[in-house]
Amino acid sequence: MTRETDAQRGFSPRFSCSRLPDLFAVLVLIIVAAIAVLTFRDYGLGWDDYTHAQYGDLLLALYASGLTDRRAFTFVNLYMYGGGFDMLAALAAKVLPFDLFATRRLTGAAVGLIGLAATWRIARRISGPMGGLIALALLATCPLYYGHMFMNPKDAPFAAAMAVLLLGLLRAMEEYPRPVPGTVVLFGLGLGLTIGARIIGGMAALYAAAAVGLIVVAEARSTGVRFAIRRLGRFILILLPGLAIAYLVMGLVWPWAVVDPLNPVRSLEYFSVFFEKPWMEMFGGRLVAVPEMPRSYVPTLFALQMPEGFLALTSAGVVYAFIAAGRRDVALPRRASLVLLAVAATLPLAVAVLTRPAMYNGIRHFIFVIPPLAALGGLAGAALLAWLGRRGHVALAAGAAGLIAAVALPVIEFVRLHPYQYTYFNHMAGGVAGADGRYMLDYWGLSFKQAGEALRAGLDQRGERPSGGKWAIAVCGPHPPAAIALGPDFALTWDPRGADFALMLGAFYCAKLDAPVLAQVEREGAVYARAYDIRGRSLSTLFTIPPVQ
């Protein structure tokens, strides 16, 4: 291996000659898969789960009817999104021995593993086996990515699809101007799944344009404009079949998009403005309407919700990538690859800061930038180990110990927060306890599963039965998840008057009631949900502010 290649890949020969990092990477994937299989039933339902499950069934009905049953094309606003994940989960529910929503959790974990594997391969291509292992470990121990992959039917599959697309584009940059057929297919599959998940997946064109533009400008300077344009034309021509594949895949997972060629444009227009009735969310200890969130919303939450080690390595990786991309002594395909990933990791965040769209539910809409950030973190980590390795075994051992600690510390929080990893806040925020009352924690309402089960178990243990056939329970939070968690013995209402019990999220908009607490879900002192006994009490509302129902 040449000295230039070692420098480009950011690791020393002792790492490049070893297959141990690859073996450990496979082991990480196996461990994550095993943990997912053992724990997927622990995750509750969120606000959108029931509706997304219906959408998946309607899409299956569309295909089963020979495209004549078109109810999916008018179902709430979900037809504006692709339904690939929902269809996959609906199909899996027909063959797996679990209930529908447990199957959705397991399917989400499987899709999340695909994103992990794609990120590993991305990082391995730019920083070798050690960089790939570090990137995989960073992503696997990122609470936001891990927590959302079980229960987020839109953003987590979109992030995994984007990782697949970035892998295809990265290979295309390395093989420029003649990507091999396998790369073209991977590019088309990733692009189709990405846009078929969320229309903003088209933003990937800007990532690719930045990388290709760097190549064209550099070649034009060194070999002439005509030569550079010819190579660009050849590259585009070879990728055209990938665009055809992308359109077919997009049509499969998002059939509404191909019913009318203008439908994707209509979707983009629909989502370009905030389409719901505004509500308030907690940010920085004060209530802010979601269309009025400050520009600091996304940067602040990234700084507070990502593990400190992740932040340090990914920040260094982004800087490293942009600097290396401007160096002429670095091979041009590598410069283009680094630009691709650096732009993919930073452009969406910059656009959010500059345009200030309606922002809510934390940073779940930006999960798709976490895989490229992790890949760049792997690049920085591998470069650090290479640098320390040249300074002796002690320095190398110290650096390796630091990296292990960086990925191990979030795992402790994984265990403490389970199954609410997505509510993680780092030590700069004071953890979940420090964030409680200042930022949104369990905004999906996953804790209703645990609280509902605890309420049922307590009533069964005391032998209590409803006198009128069903218990009346007032619920502050998502009703369909609560109904599934509570079971058929409970009738749900928004009105506490005459209700037997109240099931309340720990969010700011749910009142803390002066009534006996029958069940409570908390993590690190932060209350996620409570079940109250309100029999015989006179309550007029469940809310601290008027709800958006």
C-alpha positions in Angstrom: 0.0 0.0 0.0 1.4 3.4 -1.0 2.2 6.2 1.4 -0.4 8.3 -0.4 -3.2 5.8 0.0 -2.4 5.4 3.7 -2.6 9.1 4.2 -5.8 9.4 2.2 -7.5 6.7 4.2 -6.3 8.1 7.5 -5.0 4.9 9.2 -1.6 3.3 9.6 -0.4 0.1 8.0 -0.8 -1.8 11.2 -4.6 -1.2 11.0 -4.9 -1.6 7.2 -3.3 -5.0 7.3 -5.6 -6.3 10.0 -9.0 -7.8 9.5 -9.9 -7.4 13.1 -11.8 -4.1 12.7 -14.0 -5.8 10.1 -14.7 -8.7 12.4 -15.5 -6.4 15.2 -17.8 -4.4 12.9 -19.7 -7.6 12.0 -19.9 -8.5 15.7 -21.4 -5.0 16.5 -24.1 -5.6 13.9 -24.8 -9.0 15.4 -25.0 -7.6 18.9 -27.3 -4.8 17.9 -29.5 -7.3 16.0 -29.6 -9.7 19.0 -30.5 -6.9 21.4 -33.3 -5.7 19.0 -34.8 -9.2 18.9 -34.7 -9.4 22.7 -36.2 -5.9 23.3 -38.4 -4.8 20.4 -41.6 -5.7 22.3 -40.6 -3.1 25.0 -41.2 -0.1 22.8 -44.6 1.5 22.9 -46.7 3.2 20.2 -46.4 6.8 19.2 -48.9 9.3 18.0 -48.7 8.2 14.3 -48.3 4.4 14.6 -52.0 3.5 14.2 -52.5 5.8 11.2 -49.3 4.5 9.5 -50.4 0.9 10.1 -53.7 1.7 8.3 -51.8 3.4 5.4 -49.7 0.2 5.0 -52.8 -1.9 4.8 -54.3 0.4 2.2 -51.2 0.3 0.0 -51.3 -3.5 0.1 -55.0 -3.3 -0.8 -54.1 -1.1 -3.7 -51.7 -3.7 -5.2 -54.0 -6.7 -4.2 -56.9 -5.1 -6.1 -54.8 -4.6 -9.3 -54.5 -0.9 -8.6 -58.3 -0.4 -8.5 -58.6 0.2 -4.7 -57.3 3.7 -4.5 -58.3 4.6 -0.9 -54.6 5.1 -0.1 -54.4 8.1 -2.5 -56.8 10.1 -0.3 -55.8 8.8 3.2 -55.3 11.8 5.5 -52.1 13.4 4.2 -50.0 10.2 4.2 -50.3 9.7 0.5 -47.9 12.7 0.3 -45.3 10.4 1.7 -44.0 7.1 0.5 -45.2 4.1 2.3 -42.4 1.6 1.8 -41.8 1.0 5.5 -45.6 0.7 6.2 -46.1 -1.8 3.4 -43.1 -3.8 4.5 -44.3 -3.9 8.1 -47.8 -4.8 7.0 -46.4 -7.7 4.9 -44.2 -8.8 7.8 -47.3 -8.9 10.1 -48.9 -11.4 7.8 -46.0 -13.9 8.2 -44.4 -13.2 11.6 -46.0 -14.6 14.8 -46.2 -11.2 16.5 -49.0 -8.7 16.7 -49.1 -5.9 14.2 -47.4 -3.2 16.3 -44.7 -5.5 17.7 -44.0 -6.5 14.1 -43.6 -2.8 13.2 -41.0 -2.4 16.0 -39.1 -5.4 14.7 -39.3 -4.2 11.1 -38.0 -0.8 12.2 -35.1 -2.4 13.9 -34.3 -4.4 10.7 -34.4 -1.2 8.6 -32.2 0.6 11.1 -29.6 -2.2 10.8 -29.5 -1.6 7.1 -28.7 2.0 7.8 -25.9 0.9 10.3 -24.4 -1.5 7.7 -24.5 1.1 4.9 -22.8 3.7 7.2 -20.1 1.1 8.1 -19.4 0.6 4.4 -19.4 4.3 3.7 -16.8 5.0 6.4 -14.8 2.0 5.5 -14.4 3.3 2.0 -13.1 6.7 3.1 -11.1 5.7 6.2 -10.4 2.0 6.0 -11.5 -0.8 8.3 -10.8 1.0 11.5 -12.7 4.1 10.4 -15.6 1.9 9.4 -15.6 0.3 12.8 -15.5 3.6 14.7 -18.3 5.0 12.5 -20.5 2.0 13.1 -19.9 2.1 16.8 -20.7 5.9 16.9 -24.0 5.3 15.1 -25.0 2.2 16.9 -24.5 4.0 20.3 -26.2 7.2 19.1 -29.4 7.3 21.3 -31.4 9.3 18.7 -30.7 6.9 15.8 -31.1 3.8 17.9 -34.2 4.9 19.7 -36.0 6.2 16.6 -35.3 3.1 14.5 -37.7 1.0 16.6 -40.7 3.4 16.4 -40.3 6.2 13.9 -42.1 5.1 10.7 -41.0 8.1 8.6 -37.7 9.6 9.7 -35.7 6.5 10.6 -36.4 4.6 7.4 -35.6 7.8 5.5 -32.3 8.0 7.3 -31.5 4.4 6.4 -32.5 5.0 2.7 -30.3 8.1 2.6 -27.3 6.1 3.9 -27.8 3.6 1.1 -28.0 6.4 -1.4 -24.8 8.0 0.0 -23.0 4.7 -0.3 -24.1 4.5 -4.0 -23.0 8.1 -4.7 -19.7 7.5 -2.9 -18.9 4.6 -5.0 -19.9 6.6 -8.1 -17.4 9.3 -7.1 -14.6 6.8 -6.7 -15.4 5.2 -10.0 -15.9 8.5 -11.9 -16.6 8.7 -14.8 -17.4 5.0 -15.3 -19.3 3.7 -12.4 -19.8 -0.1 -12.6 -23.3 -1.6 -13.0 -23.5 -2.6 -9.3 -22.9 1.0 -8.3 -25.5 2.2 -10.8 -28.1 -0.2 -9.3 -27.2 0.7 -5.8 -27.5 4.4 -6.7 -30.9 3.9 -8.2 -32.2 1.8 -5.4 -31.0 4.3 -2.8 -32.5 7.3 -4.7 -35.8 5.6 -5.2 -36.2 4.6 -1.6 -35.0 8.0 -0.4 -37.4 10.1 -2.4 -40.1 7.4 -1.9 -39.8 8.0 1.8 -39.7 11.8 1.9 -39.7 14.2 -1.0 -36.9 16.2 0.5 -34.7 13.3 -0.4 -34.2 15.2 -3.6 -31.8 17.3 -1.7 -29.2 14.6 -2.3 -28.9 16.1 -5.8 -27.2 19.0 -4.2 -24.7 16.7 -2.4 -23.9 15.0 -5.7 -23.7 18.3 -7.5 -21.1 19.6 -5.0 -19.0 16.5 -5.4 -19.2 16.3 -9.2 -18.7 20.0 -9.5 -15.4 19.7 -7.7 -14.3 17.0 -10.1 -15.3 18.9 -13.2 -13.7 22.1 -12.1 -10.4 20.4 -11.1 -10.3 18.4 -14.4 -11.1 21.5 -16.4 -8.1 23.3 -14.8 -5.7 20.4 -15.4 -6.8 18.9 -18.7 -9.1 21.4 -20.3 -12.8 22.2 -20.3 -13.7 19.9 -23.2 -12.1 16.9 -21.6 -13.8 17.6 -18.4 -17.2 18.0 -20.0 -16.8 14.8 -22.0 -16.1 12.8 -18.9 -19.1 14.5 -17.1 -21.3 13.5 -20.1 -20.1 9.9 -19.9 -20.7 9.8 -16.2 -24.3 11.1 -16.5 -25.0 8.7 -19.4 -23.9 5.7 -17.4 -26.0 6.8 -14.4 -29.2 7.2 -16.5 -30.3 3.6 -16.0 -30.0 4.3 -12.2 -32.5 7.1 -12.6 -34.9 4.7 -14.3 -34.4 2.2 -11.5 -35.0 5.0 -9.0 -38.3 6.0 -10.6 -39.5 2.4 -10.6 -38.6 1.9 -6.9 -40.2 5.3 -6.0 -43.3 4.3 -7.8 -43.4 1.0 -6.0 -43.2 2.5 -2.5 -45.0 5.7 -3.3 -47.5 4.9 -6.0 -49.4 8.2 -5.7 -46.2 9.9 -7.0 -46.4 8.2 -10.3 -50.2 8.5 -10.9 -49.5 12.0 -12.1 -45.9 13.2 -12.9 -46.7 16.4 -11.1 -47.6 14.8 -7.8 -44.1 14.9 -6.4 -44.1 18.6 -7.1 -47.4 19.0 -5.4 -46.0 17.1 -2.4 -43.0 19.4 -2.3 -45.3 22.4 -2.4 -47.5 21.0 0.4 -44.6 20.4 2.7 -42.9 23.8 1.9 -45.4 25.5 4.2 -46.5 24.4 7.7 -49.8 22.5 7.0 -51.1 21.9 10.5 -52.7 24.0 13.2 -49.8 25.5 15.2 -49.2 24.3 18.7 -46.7 25.1 21.4 -43.7 23.1 22.4 -41.1 23.5 25.2 -37.7 24.9 24.1 -35.2 26.3 26.4 -37.7 26.4 29.3 -40.3 28.5 27.5 -43.3 27.7 25.3 -42.8 28.5 21.7 -45.2 28.1 18.8 -43.6 25.6 16.3 -43.7 28.0 13.3 -41.8 30.5 15.5 -38.9 28.4 16.8 -35.6 30.3 16.8 -32.8 29.6 14.4 -30.9 28.1 17.3 -33.4 25.2 17.6 -31.6 22.6 15.5 -28.0 23.5 16.6 -29.0 23.7 20.2 -30.7 20.3 20.2 -27.9 18.6 18.3 -25.4 20.0 20.9 -27.6 18.7 23.8 -28.9 15.4 22.4 -25.8 13.9 20.8 -23.2 12.1 23.0 -20.2 14.3 23.6 -17.8 11.9 22.0 -20.0 11.8 18.9 -20.0 15.6 18.8 -16.2 15.8 19.1 -15.4 13.2 16.5 -18.0 14.3 13.9 -17.1 17.9 14.3 -13.4 17.1 13.7 -14.4 14.8 10.8 -16.4 17.6 9.1 -13.5 20.1 9.4 -11.0 17.4 8.2 -13.2 16.6 5.2 -13.6 20.2 4.0 -9.9 20.9 4.5 -8.8 17.7 2.7 -11.3 18.4 -0.2 -9.4 21.7 -0.9 -5.9 20.0 -1.0 -4.6 19.3 -4.5 -2.2 16.7 -3.2 -5.2 14.5 -2.2 -6.6 12.3 -5.0 -9.5 13.9 -6.8 -12.0 11.0 -6.3 -11.3 11.1 -2.6 -11.7 14.9 -2.5 -15.1 14.5 -4.2 -16.1 11.7 -1.7 -15.3 13.9 1.2 -17.2 16.8 -0.2 -20.2 14.6 -0.8 -20.3 13.4 2.9 -19.5 16.8 4.4 -22.2 18.5 2.4 -24.7 15.7 3.2 -23.9 16.1 6.9 -24.0 19.9 7.1 -26.2 21.4 4.3 -29.6 20.3 5.8 -28.7 21.8 9.1 -27.5 25.0 7.5 -30.7 25.3 5.4 -32.8 24.8 8.6 -30.9 27.6 10.3 -31.2 30.0 7.3 -34.8 29.3 6.3 -36.2 28.8 9.8 -39.1 26.4 8.9 -41.6 25.2 11.5 -39.7 22.9 13.8 -41.0 20.5 16.4 -40.6 17.1 18.0 -36.9 17.7 18.7 -34.6 16.9 15.8 -36.3 13.7 14.6 -36.6 15.3 11.1 -32.8 15.5 10.9 -32.0 11.9 11.8 -30.9 11.4 8.2 -27.8 13.6 8.7 -26.6 11.3 11.6 -25.2 8.5 9.3 -22.9 10.8 7.3 -21.9 12.6 10.5 -21.0 9.2 12.0 -19.0 8.3 8.9 -17.0 11.5 9.2 -16.5 10.8 12.9 -15.0 7.4 11.8 -12.7 9.3 9.5 -11.5 11.5 12.4 -11.2 8.6 14.8 -9.0 6.6 12.4 -6.8 9.6 11.6 -6.4 10.2 15.4 -5.3 6.6 15.9 -2.9 6.8 13.0 -1.4 10.0 14.4 -1.1 8.5 17.9 0.3 5.2 16.5 3.3 7.1 15.1 4.0 8.3 18.6 4.3 5.0 20.3 2.2 2.2 21.8 1.4 4.1 25.0 -0.1 7.0 23.0 -2.0 4.6 20.8 -3.4 2.7 23.8 -4.5 5.9 25.4 -6.3 7.0 22.3 -8.0 3.7 21.8 -9.2 3.8 25.4 -10.6 7.2 24.9 -12.5 6.1 21.8 -13.9 3.1 23.6 -15.0 5.3 26.4 -16.7 7.7 23.9 -18.9 4.9 22.5 -19.3 3.1 25.8 -20.6 5.9 27.9 -23.8 6.3 25.9 -24.5 2.6 26.3 -24.9 3.2 30.1 -27.6 5.7 29.3 -29.2 3.3 26.8 -29.7 0.9 29.7 -31.0 3.5 32.1 -33.4 5.0 29.6 -34.6 1.9 28.0 -37.0 1.8 26.1 -36.9 5.6 25.7 -33.4 6.1 24.3 -34.7 8.7 21.9 -35.3 11.0 24.9 -31.6 11.1 25.7 -29.8 14.4 26.6 -26.1 14.5 27.2 -24.2 15.7 30.2 -23.9 19.3 29.0 -27.7 19.4 29.3 -27.7 17.7 32.7 -29.1 14.5 31.2 -32.8 13.8 31.1 -33.2 15.3 34.6 -31.6 18.6 33.5 -33.7 18.7 30.3 -37.0 17.9 32.1 -39.1 21.0 32.1 -36.9 22.7 29.5 -37.2 20.5 26.5 -39.5 17.9 25.1 -38.8 14.4 26.3 -41.3 11.6 25.5 -43.1 13.6 22.8 -44.1 10.4 21.0 -46.0 9.1 24.1 -44.2 5.7 24.1 -44.5 5.6 27.9 -48.2 4.9 27.7 -47.4 1.2 27.0 -45.6 0.8 30.3 -48.0 3.0 32.3 -51.1 1.3 30.8 -49.7 -2.2 31.6 -48.9 -1.1 35.1 -52.4 0.2 35.7 -54.0 -3.0 34.4 -51.7 -5.1 36.5 -52.5 -3.1 39.6 -56.2 -3.4 39.1 -56.0 -7.1 38.4 -53.9 -7.6 41.5 -56.5 -5.9 43.7 -59.3 -7.8 41.9 -61.1 -4.6 40.8 -63.6 -4.8 38.0 -65.6 -2.1 36.3 -69.2 -1.9 37.3 -70.5 -0.6 34.0 -68.7 -3.1 31.7 -65.7 -0.8 31.0 -63.5 1.6 33.0 -63.8 5.2 31.9 -60.3 6.7 31.5 -59.4 10.2 30.5 -56.3 10.4 28.5 -53.9 13.4 27.9 -51.8 12.2 25.0 -52.2 10.0 22.0 -55.4 8.0 22.3 -54.8 5.0 19.8 -51.6 4.0 21.6 -53.3 4.3 24.9 -56.2 2.2 23.8 -53.9 -0.6 22.6 -51.9 -0.4 25.8 -55.0 -0.5 28.1 -57.0 -3.1 26.2 -60.7 -3.7 25.8 -61.7 -3.0 29.4 -61.2 0.7 29.1 -63.2 3.4 27.3 -61.1 6.4 26.5 -62.2 10.0 26.7 -60.7 13.5 26.7 -63.1 14.6 29.5 -62.2 13.7 33.1 -65.7 14.4 34.4 -67.1 11.1 35.5 -64.0 9.1 34.5 -62.5 6.5 36.8 -58.9 7.0 35.9 -56.6 9.4 34.1 -53.6 8.5 32.0 -51.3 11.5 31.5 -48.1 12.1 29.7 -45.5 14.0 31.7 -45.4 16.7 29.0 -46.0 20.3 30.0 -49.5 20.4 28.5 -50.8 17.6 30.7 -51.8 18.8 34.2 -50.4 17.2 37.3 -53.5 16.0 39.1 -54.3 16.1 42.8 -55.2 12.5 42.9 -53.7 9.1 44.0 -51.0 7.9 41.5 -51.6 4.3 40.6 -48.7 3.9 38.1 -45.8 6.1 37.2 -43.1 5.9 34.5 -40.0 7.9 35.1 -36.3 7.9 34.1 -33.6 9.7 36.0 -36.2 11.6 38.1 -38.2 12.8 35.0 -41.8 11.7 34.9 -42.8 10.3 31.4 -46.3 9.2 32.3 -48.7 8.8 35.2 -51.9 6.9 35.8 -54.2 8.5 38.4 -57.3 7.3 40.3 -59.8 10.1 39.9 -62.9 8.3 41.1 -65.0 10.6 43.1 -63.1 13.7 42.2 -64.3 16.7 40.3 -62.0 17.6 37.5 -62.8 19.9 34.6 -59.8 19.4 32.3 -56.7 17.4 31.8 -54.7 20.2 30.3 -52.5 23.1 31.4 -53.1 24.9 28.0 -55.9 24.4 25.4 -55.0 21.2 23.5 -54.7 20.7 19.8 -56.8 17.5 19.2 
